Amino acid sequence: MKQSSNKKSREATAFLYERLSRDDNLEGESYSIVNQKKLLTKVAKEKGYTNLVHFLDDGISGVTMNRPGFVEMMQQL
């Protein structure tokens, strides 16, 4: 998670990434993605992050780097 370096602003940004392989047979946004979002959001807020930006790749294997959500997160960082 990246924290803003602007001392005047109390807003801190966390980039949160959720991914689940296509091996999960659930339709739509997978239940595990929902759980990952909840857990990452909870931890980020506990750490003081106020601006949360989620990126996700649902149904994409971690073996490949062809993950649009991950690529977008890296570009924004």
N, CA, C and O atoms as CSV, one atom per row, in Angstrom:
chain,resi,resn,atom,element,x,y,z
A,1,MET,N,N,0.837,-1.164,0.000
A,1,MET,CA,C,0.000,0.000,0.000
A,1,MET,C,C,0.888,1.235,0.000
A,1,MET,O,O,1.852,1.319,0.760
A,2,LYS,N,N,0.559,2.173,-0.844
A,2,LYS,CA,C,1.340,3.400,-0.995
A,2,LYS,C,C,0.660,4.523,-0.241
A,2,LYS,O,O,-0.539,4.754,-0.401
A,3,GLN,N,N,1.424,5.220,0.580
A,3,GLN,CA,C,0.874,6.317,1.355
A,3,GLN,C,C,1.310,7.633,0.736
A,3,GLN,O,O,2.450,7.768,0.292
A,4,SER,N,N,0.408,8.602,0.704
A,4,SER,CA,C,0.685,9.917,0.141
A,4,SER,C,C,1.830,10.581,0.909
A,4,SER,O,O,1.897,10.494,2.135
A,5,SER,N,N,2.725,11.243,0.180
A,5,SER,CA,C,3.852,11.914,0.824
A,5,SER,C,C,3.549,13.377,1.125
A,5,SER,O,O,4.394,14.068,1.694
A,6,ASN,N,N,2.364,13.867,0.758
A,6,ASN,CA,C,1.975,15.244,0.998
A,6,ASN,C,C,1.695,15.425,2.495
A,6,ASN,O,O,0.709,14.904,3.016
A,7,LYS,N,N,2.569,16.166,3.177
A,7,LYS,CA,C,2.456,16.343,4.631
A,7,LYS,C,C,1.211,17.146,5.024
A,7,LYS,O,O,0.652,16.913,6.097
A,8,LYS,N,N,0.765,18.083,4.184
A,8,LYS,CA,C,-0.380,18.917,4.521
A,8,LYS,C,C,-1.686,18.136,4.467
A,8,LYS,O,O,-2.625,18.438,5.203
A,9,SER,N,N,-1.744,17.149,3.611
A,9,SER,CA,C,-2.965,16.370,3.446
A,9,SER,C,C,-2.946,15.163,4.371
A,9,SER,O,O,-1.929,14.479,4.489
A,10,ARG,N,N,-4.055,14.907,5.018
A,10,ARG,CA,C,-4.158,13.731,5.873
A,10,ARG,C,C,-4.675,12.537,5.094
A,10,ARG,O,O,-4.754,11.427,5.621
A,11,GLU,N,N,-5.025,12.770,3.836
A,11,GLU,CA,C,-5.546,11.680,3.020
A,11,GLU,C,C,-4.401,10.779,2.574
A,11,GLU,O,O,-3.410,11.247,2.013
A,12,ALA,N,N,-4.547,9.500,2.828
A,12,ALA,CA,C,-3.568,8.514,2.403
A,12,ALA,C,C,-4.253,7.553,1.434
A,12,ALA,O,O,-5.397,7.152,1.646
A,13,THR,N,N,-3.538,7.191,0.369
A,13,THR,CA,C,-4.115,6.318,-0.643
A,13,THR,C,C,-3.512,4.929,-0.555
A,13,THR,O,O,-2.299,4.766,-0.427
A,14,ALA,N,N,-4.383,3.929,-0.627
A,14,ALA,CA,C,-3.948,2.529,-0.688
A,14,ALA,C,C,-4.461,1.930,-1.983
A,14,ALA,O,O,-5.653,2.004,-2.283
A,15,PHE,N,N,-3.557,1.336,-2.749
A,15,PHE,CA,C,-3.933,0.586,-3.935
A,15,PHE,C,C,-4.097,-0.868,-3.498
A,15,PHE,O,O,-3.159,-1.480,-2.988
A,16,LEU,N,N,-5.278,-1.406,-3.697
A,16,LEU,CA,C,-5.593,-2.762,-3.245
A,16,LEU,C,C,-5.866,-3.650,-4.449
A,16,LEU,O,O,-6.634,-3.287,-5.340
A,17,TYR,N,N,-5.232,-4.817,-4.467
A,17,TYR,CA,C,-5.345,-5.715,-5.626
A,17,TYR,C,C,-5.938,-7.053,-5.205
A,17,TYR,O,O,-5.443,-7.719,-4.295
A,18,GLU,N,N,-7.017,-7.427,-5.899
A,18,GLU,CA,C,-7.663,-8.712,-5.668
A,18,GLU,C,C,-7.600,-9.530,-6.960
A,18,GLU,O,O,-7.807,-9.006,-8.054
A,19,ARG,N,N,-7.313,-10.816,-6.812
A,19,ARG,CA,C,-7.241,-11.680,-7.992
A,19,ARG,C,C,-7.719,-13.076,-7.627
A,19,ARG,O,O,-7.472,-13.579,-6.531
A,20,LEU,N,N,-8.409,-13.681,-8.577
A,20,LEU,CA,C,-8.843,-15.058,-8.407
A,20,LEU,C,C,-8.744,-15.770,-9.739
A,20,LEU,O,O,-9.105,-15.221,-10.779
A,21,SER,N,N,-8.259,-16.977,-9.700
A,21,SER,CA,C,-8.082,-17.772,-10.911
A,21,SER,C,C,-9.417,-18.192,-11.500
A,21,SER,O,O,-10.425,-18.246,-10.796
A,22,ARG,N,N,-9.420,-18.486,-12.782
A,22,ARG,CA,C,-10.625,-18.988,-13.454
A,22,ARG,C,C,-11.010,-20.370,-12.935
A,22,ARG,O,O,-12.095,-20.863,-13.241
A,23,ASP,N,N,-10.138,-20.994,-12.159
A,23,ASP,CA,C,-10.452,-22.308,-11.597
A,23,ASP,C,C,-11.613,-22.244,-10.604
A,23,ASP,O,O,-12.222,-23.265,-10.284
A,24,ASP,N,N,-11.913,-21.032,-10.119
A,24,ASP,CA,C,-13.071,-20.852,-9.245
A,24,ASP,C,C,-14.318,-20.882,-10.116
A,24,ASP,O,O,-14.432,-20.088,-11.050
A,25,ASN,N,N,-15.245,-21.773,-9.835
A,25,ASN,CA,C,-16.407,-21.989,-10.696
A,25,ASN,C,C,-17.597,-21.071,-10.415
A,25,ASN,O,O,-18.662,-21.260,-11.002
A,26,LEU,N,N,-17.444,-20.100,-9.547
A,26,LEU,CA,C,-18.562,-19.212,-9.248
A,26,LEU,C,C,-18.786,-18.241,-10.402
A,26,LEU,O,O,-17.836,-17.827,-11.066
A,27,GLU,N,N,-20.033,-17.885,-10.634
A,27,GLU,CA,C,-20.359,-16.943,-11.707
A,27,GLU,C,C,-20.295,-15.519,-11.177
A,27,GLU,O,O,-20.432,-15.282,-9.976
A,28,GLY,N,N,-20.086,-14.575,-12.086
A,28,GLY,CA,C,-20.040,-13.169,-11.705
A,28,GLY,C,C,-18.798,-12.885,-10.886
A,28,GLY,O,O,-17.812,-13.619,-10.968
A,29,GLU,N,N,-18.840,-11.831,-10.102
A,29,GLU,CA,C,-17.705,-11.517,-9.251
A,29,GLU,C,C,-17.629,-12.583,-8.170
A,29,GLU,O,O,-18.560,-12.748,-7.382
A,30,SER,N,N,-16.547,-13.283,-8.140
A,30,SER,CA,C,-16.420,-14.444,-7.271
A,30,SER,C,C,-16.516,-14.091,-5.798
A,30,SER,O,O,-16.087,-13.022,-5.365
A,31,TYR,N,N,-17.080,-15.001,-5.051
A,31,TYR,CA,C,-17.247,-14.829,-3.614
A,31,TYR,C,C,-15.905,-14.537,-2.956
A,31,TYR,O,O,-15.837,-13.709,-2.047
A,32,SER,N,N,-14.850,-15.188,-3.388
A,32,SER,CA,C,-13.538,-14.958,-2.806
A,32,SER,C,C,-13.027,-13.549,-3.084
A,32,SER,O,O,-12.319,-12.979,-2.255
A,33,ILE,N,N,-13.367,-12.987,-4.219
A,33,ILE,CA,C,-12.997,-11.600,-4.518
A,33,ILE,C,C,-13.685,-10.671,-3.524
A,33,ILE,O,O,-13.070,-9.738,-3.007
A,34,VAL,N,N,-14.959,-10.929,-3.260
A,34,VAL,CA,C,-15.700,-10.119,-2.292
A,34,VAL,C,C,-15.020,-10.190,-0.930
A,34,VAL,O,O,-14.872,-9.168,-0.258
A,35,ASN,N,N,-14.605,-11.383,-0.517
A,35,ASN,CA,C,-13.922,-11.538,0.769
A,35,ASN,C,C,-12.576,-10.825,0.780
A,35,ASN,O,O,-12.206,-10.204,1.776
A,36,GLN,N,N,-11.841,-10.915,-0.336
A,36,GLN,CA,C,-10.560,-10.214,-0.420
A,36,GLN,C,C,-10.762,-8.710,-0.287
A,36,GLN,O,O,-10.012,-8.047,0.429
A,37,LYS,N,N,-11.766,-8.164,-0.967
A,37,LYS,CA,C,-12.055,-6.730,-0.873
A,37,LYS,C,C,-12.358,-6.327,0.565
A,37,LYS,O,O,-11.842,-5.326,1.064
A,38,LYS,N,N,-13.201,-7.119,1.224
A,38,LYS,CA,C,-13.562,-6.807,2.614
A,38,LYS,C,C,-12.338,-6.821,3.518
A,38,LYS,O,O,-12.153,-5.911,4.325
A,39,LEU,N,N,-11.503,-7.846,3.389
A,39,LEU,CA,C,-10.327,-7.973,4.238
A,39,LEU,C,C,-9.324,-6.849,3.969
A,39,LEU,O,O,-8.827,-6.223,4.905
A,40,LEU,N,N,-9.029,-6.595,2.701
A,40,LEU,CA,C,-8.068,-5.541,2.374
A,40,LEU,C,C,-8.576,-4.166,2.786
A,40,LEU,O,O,-7.800,-3.335,3.259
A,41,THR,N,N,-9.864,-3.922,2.612
A,41,THR,CA,C,-10.456,-2.652,3.028
A,41,THR,C,C,-10.341,-2.474,4.532
A,41,THR,O,O,-9.983,-1.395,5.006
A,42,LYS,N,N,-10.641,-3.518,5.281
A,42,LYS,CA,C,-10.567,-3.467,6.746
A,42,LYS,C,C,-9.146,-3.158,7.208
A,42,LYS,O,O,-8.944,-2.283,8.049
A,43,VAL,N,N,-8.165,-3.869,6.663
A,43,VAL,CA,C,-6.771,-3.667,7.062
A,43,VAL,C,C,-6.291,-2.274,6.668
A,43,VAL,O,O,-5.630,-1.601,7.459
A,44,ALA,N,N,-6.617,-1.838,5.456
A,44,ALA,CA,C,-6.187,-0.510,5.011
A,44,ALA,C,C,-6.749,0.586,5.911
A,44,ALA,O,O,-6.034,1.516,6.282
A,45,LYS,N,N,-8.021,0.476,6.260
A,45,LYS,CA,C,-8.631,1.477,7.141
A,45,LYS,C,C,-8.009,1.441,8.527
A,45,LYS,O,O,-7.802,2.491,9.136
A,46,GLU,N,N,-7.707,0.250,9.036
A,46,GLU,CA,C,-7.046,0.125,10.339
A,46,GLU,C,C,-5.669,0.785,10.327
A,46,GLU,O,O,-5.208,1.290,11.351
A,47,LYS,N,N,-5.019,0.778,9.170
A,47,LYS,CA,C,-3.689,1.373,9.023
A,47,LYS,C,C,-3.749,2.871,8.740
A,47,LYS,O,O,-2.712,3.526,8.629
A,48,GLY,N,N,-4.963,3.415,8.623
A,48,GLY,CA,C,-5.118,4.852,8.451
A,48,GLY,C,C,-5.285,5.330,7.025
A,48,GLY,O,O,-5.285,6.536,6.779
A,49,TYR,N,N,-5.428,4.424,6.087
A,49,TYR,CA,C,-5.631,4.828,4.701
A,49,TYR,C,C,-7.074,5.280,4.512
A,49,TYR,O,O,-8.012,4.605,4.935
A,50,THR,N,N,-7.234,6.434,3.868
A,50,THR,CA,C,-8.576,6.998,3.719
A,50,THR,C,C,-9.091,6.932,2.287
A,50,THR,O,O,-10.301,6.963,2.062
A,51,ASN,N,N,-8.192,6.843,1.324
A,51,ASN,CA,C,-8.582,6.763,-0.076
A,51,ASN,C,C,-8.192,5.379,-0.587
A,51,ASN,O,O,-7.007,5.092,-0.759
A,52,LEU,N,N,-9.177,4.524,-0.828
A,52,LEU,CA,C,-8.913,3.159,-1.250
A,52,LEU,C,C,-9.224,3.002,-2.730
A,52,LEU,O,O,-10.312,3.354,-3.187
A,53,VAL,N,N,-8.267,2.473,-3.469
A,53,VAL,CA,C,-8.435,2.250,-4.900
A,53,VAL,C,C,-8.272,0.751,-5.152
A,53,VAL,O,O,-7.203,0.183,-4.930
A,54,HIS,N,N,-9.352,0.123,-5.619
A,54,HIS,CA,C,-9.331,-1.325,-5.854
A,54,HIS,C,C,-9.039,-1.634,-7.317
A,54,HIS,O,O,-9.542,-0.970,-8.223
A,55,PHE,N,N,-8.225,-2.644,-7.521
A,55,PHE,CA,C,-7.948,-3.213,-8.834
A,55,PHE,C,C,-8.202,-4.702,-8.703
A,55,PHE,O,O,-7.852,-5.308,-7.690
A,56,LEU,N,N,-8.807,-5.293,-9.719
A,56,LEU,CA,C,-9.051,-6.729,-9.603
A,56,LEU,C,C,-8.962,-7.432,-10.932
A,56,LEU,O,O,-9.210,-6.861,-11.994
A,57,ASP,N,N,-8.602,-8.677,-10.835
A,57,ASP,CA,C,-8.588,-9.590,-11.966
A,57,ASP,C,C,-9.307,-10.845,-11.502
A,57,ASP,O,O,-8.763,-11.626,-10.720
A,58,ASP,N,N,-10.510,-11.036,-11.976
A,58,ASP,CA,C,-11.321,-12.185,-11.597
A,58,ASP,C,C,-11.348,-13.156,-12.763
A,58,ASP,O,O,-11.774,-12.803,-13.863
A,59,GLY,N,N,-10.902,-14.360,-12.528
A,59,GLY,CA,C,-10.895,-15.375,-13.564
A,59,GLY,C,C,-9.613,-15.414,-14.369
A,59,GLY,O,O,-9.577,-16.006,-15.448
A,60,ILE,N,N,-8.551,-14.787,-13.856
A,60,ILE,CA,C,-7.276,-14.756,-14.564
A,60,ILE,C,C,-6.219,-15.437,-13.701
A,60,ILE,O,O,-6.079,-15.136,-12.516
A,61,SER,N,N,-5.492,-16.340,-14.300
A,61,SER,CA,C,-4.458,-17.086,-13.595
A,61,SER,C,C,-3.320,-16.172,-13.157
A,61,SER,O,O,-2.976,-15.218,-13.854
A,62,GLY,N,N,-2.744,-16.466,-12.009
A,62,GLY,CA,C,-1.583,-15.725,-11.531
A,62,GLY,C,C,-0.306,-16.116,-12.257
A,62,GLY,O,O,0.729,-15.472,-12.084
A,63,VAL,N,N,-0.370,-17.159,-13.064
A,63,VAL,CA,C,0.793,-17.624,-13.806
A,63,VAL,C,C,1.165,-16.630,-14.906
A,63,VAL,O,O,2.339,-16.485,-15.247
A,64,THR,N,N,0.174,-15.956,-15.451
A,64,THR,CA,C,0.407,-15.015,-16.539
A,64,THR,C,C,0.510,-13.589,-16.006
A,64,THR,O,O,-0.098,-13.250,-14.992
A,65,MET,N,N,1.278,-12.770,-16.693
A,65,MET,CA,C,1.335,-11.351,-16.339
A,65,MET,C,C,0.346,-10.556,-17.183
A,65,MET,O,O,0.302,-9.329,-17.095
A,66,ASN,N,N,-0.440,-11.238,-17.993
A,66,ASN,CA,C,-1.482,-10.593,-18.786
A,66,ASN,C,C,-2.723,-10.427,-17.908
A,66,ASN,O,O,-3.753,-11.067,-18.120
A,67,ARG,N,N,-2.587,-9.545,-16.917
A,67,ARG,CA,C,-3.665,-9.279,-15.963
A,67,ARG,C,C,-3.996,-7.793,-16.017
A,67,ARG,O,O,-3.264,-6.973,-15.465
A,68,PRO,N,N,-5.096,-7.444,-16.680
A,68,PRO,CA,C,-5.428,-6.029,-16.880
A,68,PRO,C,C,-5.500,-5.201,-15.586
A,68,PRO,O,O,-5.027,-4.065,-15.556
A,69,GLY,N,N,-6.076,-5.749,-14.544
A,69,GLY,CA,C,-6.180,-5.010,-13.286
A,69,GLY,C,C,-4.818,-4.718,-12.683
A,69,GLY,O,O,-4.568,-3.615,-12.197
A,70,PHE,N,N,-3.941,-5.707,-12.718
A,70,PHE,CA,C,-2.592,-5.547,-12.170
A,70,PHE,C,C,-1.797,-4.537,-12.994
A,70,PHE,O,O,-1.106,-3.680,-12.443
A,71,VAL,N,N,-1.903,-4.645,-14.311
A,71,VAL,CA,C,-1.198,-3.711,-15.203
A,71,VAL,C,C,-1.665,-2.279,-14.951
A,71,VAL,O,O,-0.847,-1.361,-14.890
A,72,GLU,N,N,-2.981,-2.084,-14.805
A,72,GLU,CA,C,-3.532,-0.753,-14.539
A,72,GLU,C,C,-3.022,-0.212,-13.205
A,72,GLU,O,O,-2.688,0.968,-13.097
A,73,MET,N,N,-2.962,-1.072,-12.197
A,73,MET,CA,C,-2.462,-0.645,-10.889
A,73,MET,C,C,-1.005,-0.194,-11.002
A,73,MET,O,O,-0.636,0.850,-10.464
A,74,MET,N,N,-0.190,-0.963,-11.689
A,74,MET,CA,C,1.214,-0.616,-11.844
A,74,MET,C,C,1.390,0.694,-12.613
A,74,MET,O,O,2.274,1.488,-12.293
A,75,GLN,N,N,0.560,0.917,-13.616
A,75,GLN,CA,C,0.638,2.166,-14.381
A,75,GLN,C,C,0.285,3.363,-13.493
A,75,GLN,O,O,0.915,4.416,-13.592
A,76,GLN,N,N,-0.706,3.207,-12.640
A,76,GLN,CA,C,-1.103,4.319,-11.778
A,76,GLN,C,C,-0.105,4.576,-10.669
A,76,GLN,O,O,0.048,5.710,-10.215
A,77,LEU,N,N,0.581,3.519,-10.226
A,77,LEU,CA,C,1.628,3.731,-9.209
A,77,LEU,C,C,2.754,4.555,-9.791
A,77,LEU,O,O,3.729,4.843,-9.098
